[in-house]
Amino acid sequence: MKYRSLSLLRPAAAVLAALAFQAATAAPPSDVQAALQAAVQDYDAGRLARARAAFERLSRAGVPAADHNLAVMHLKGEMPQSSTQEALRLMTRAAQHGFVTAMFDLGRLHESGQLGHVDLPAAYRWYAQAAKAGSTAGQVETGTAFYLGRGAPRDAAQAAHWFRAAALGGDNGAQYLLASMYEAGDGLPQDLRLARYWYGAAAAGGDPAAALKARALAQRLEQAGDAAAAPPAGVTTRP
């Protein structure tokens, strides 16, 4: 189920409504969705007081998306008494109630230091929660944390696992990274055919560097007489 949510990552003057994944198994009532949508539309139109009042009502009713949106407004200085600590409290509550966007945003906040200091282990923990809940962006960040040892132990195999999950979800950057790991045998067995496949998938998504890599590997495999690789199980994109 999708809720309407404010974006933490865009400037306040240009913030737009974003679709956010809601992990709860029960579908939200249609009146809650309508109220959230109306509040986000008010926010987009600059009617901040009206949007704030609606989000506060929904927050009191226990709607995680409203907690998230109020946290964003605190962080952007759009509340009468904006507070980073209150933003953290609301964002954490939304995440604890299964709002995946809040999990990912908490990772960003801890990584950026916007909460007052950089906390890479905390960033990793929230990214990992988002990744396990199905967030492609969270999977990319979790893979990066393992690959670089940023907040998590350096573990190329775990990095490859999460990059593969994001690649299967259609993330072009993850597809390129997974291809390069297959090509080098970094974190998983070397497999030039799968490397070519994932470079091709990234190229199909518009990555020109991946297209060059895919052609180079295709020539290399042709010279070696290797057959084309079949798409990996679960792949929904085409090279």
Beta strands, then each sheet from edge to edge (+ up, - down):
strand 1: 2-6
strand 2: 17-21
sheet 1: 1+ 2-
end
